[in-house]
């Protein structure tokens, strides 16, 4: 693990480079606030040079599918060989549990493996029928060029890799900026893996810097053809506005107010188990985490009682302990936000079914009951181990409540009638709905993304191929044309 926390420089144009700002960032362990690393902050000028290097390297990279395949295969081998060390970094730097960290590394490997299937999608053509005699129409899929990748703190490795792996497989170059709070697991580890795999200089660049230094450069740099961002809806809107003015593409996975709907005929015990998992994995700091639990009134009391009892028993504390489920929130600002939500919910008179506690930067579960779906509590993305239980008079009203939000990322429906569950799943206005499962799901070969305020674009193969490439029509007139003039 120590080897990774020494990777405190940016990786640009094939070299590890000290930041030119002269500033450093204390990369803290969120559990005890100890300093895990001192990160050297790169300058705006260095970021611009990384884009120049990426633009210069991209065309040769795109021409060599054999090299792309070889590099990605070696990166996969690297992650498999070093999984335990990488898990330890995730635990230390992001406050992830051992379970969540292992899942994150596995997801990252899965995305790398899926990206191997995309390599041959670039440069080949598909023939399209023609109504013009003697004309052959072909459609080529070409790389975009350079892709800007911006990832968050909560799944720093995976939410970086799901952009980086397909972008590189499809012949693009990448300039990547991880959240500085998780700059090692979200940036440096990936750079080290690609360096060891022999990626050509400039093809992949990992910049350790902050917004106060670079501003909108990740969006506005002229070499960047697409901005891939995972984070808050507010920042996503800003990126969309800035990129739109420059006629640039975006892939935005944003916030969520994810409903977990329990219909009248649901298996309560199984629904409770699923809800515990979907709410409290990584302390609720996941874009797909359950935010609202909407239960048919006939099952509400039983569900609430059993949910509270199970939540009381969740192990919490130091994430280095393999038994820990709830570890620390990422920083004190997030803790203050969570405590503010709790305080406002109490002031508003919401029923408190389970009062948690703060121990350092660890917050144990808070459960509010009989919450109104239009209340501030229910309409806020809590991003913490705080949850709202909402009573629905009917199944249809439960679905309507699920849709009554400006977000639409993930969702879940529990029912004994699978056909009815699938029908309800289609009705829910979210990019993803899971029947008889919880909301935190992702697969490399499914369309991952949201509706409404939860973003635009889809990750996952083959949908990401459309996002990260451009179609080009080439027609070949094999017989002379007769022109009207």
Secondary structure as UniProt FT lines:
FT   HELIX           2..5
FT   STRAND          10..12
FT   TURN            13..14
FT   STRAND          15..17
FT   TURN            20..21
FT   STRAND          24..28
FT   TURN            30..32
FT   STRAND          35..40
FT   HELIX           44..62
FT   HELIX           65..81
FT   HELIX           83..94
FT   HELIX           98..115
FT   HELIX           116..121
FT   STRAND          125..128
FT   TURN            133..134
FT   STRAND          135..143
FT   STRAND          146..151
FT   TURN            154..157
FT   HELIX           158..169
FT   TURN            170..171
FT   STRAND          173..178
FT   HELIX           180..182
FT   HELIX           184..188
FT   HELIX           189..196
FT   TURN            197..198
FT   TURN            201..203
FT   STRAND          204..207
FT   HELIX           211..214
FT   TURN            215..216
FT   HELIX           217..220
FT   TURN            222..223
FT   STRAND          224..230
FT   HELIX           233..245
FT   TURN            246..247
FT   STRAND          249..253
FT   STRAND          258..262
FT   TURN            264..265
FT   HELIX           268..280
FT   HELIX           281..284
FT   TURN            287..288
FT   STRAND          290..296
FT   HELIX           297..312
FT   TURN            319..320
FT   TURN            322..323
FT   HELIX           332..347
FT   TURN            348..349
FT   STRAND          351..354
FT   STRAND          358..359
FT   TURN            360..361
FT   STRAND          362..363
FT   STRAND          366..369
FT   TURN            373..374
FT   TURN            376..379
FT   STRAND          386..392
FT   HELIX           395..403
FT   STRAND          410..414
FT   HELIX           418..427
FT   STRAND          432..435
FT   TURN            444..445
FT   HELIX           452..454
FT   STRAND          455..456
FT   TURN            461..462
FT   HELIX           463..468
FT   STRAND          469..477
//
